[in-house]
């Protein structure tokens, strides 16, 4: 699987992993060309088994912005991307990005994702 994973269950089983990347606030100032370029490079890291985007995926609440962010992530991400709700994401988050609180569970680790908005 690659691209945005919109969790619908509170507990998500993942295979064992070696490393993951946490990306913070990519859309907070808007997904302009410079931000999108850096975000795309981070999502294409071949060294990460998965990614967590730590909130503020979108700069403001408009369905078109959510759709664009989801399509962008699906297009450029080399591996699964797990979202975390930020204060800019609240309005349509559940519809586009899934549950706000969930856990990634592997044989060796548990990563708890909690809404920080």
Number of C-alpha atoms within 10 A of each C-alpha: 10 15 21 26 18 19 19 14 11 13 14 14 11 13 11 12 13 9 10 15 16 15 17 16 19 20 21 18 13 16 18 10 9 9 15 17 12 11 22 17 13 18 27 14 16 11 12 18 17 24 25 18 21 20 23 24 30 28 19 18 14 12 15 9 17 21 12 13 19 19 13 16 22 18 14 17 23 23 23 20 25 21 27 26 25 23 17 19 24 17 12 14 22 15 11 16 21 20 20 21 18 20 16 17 16 14 10 8 11 14 11 12 19 15 16 13 13
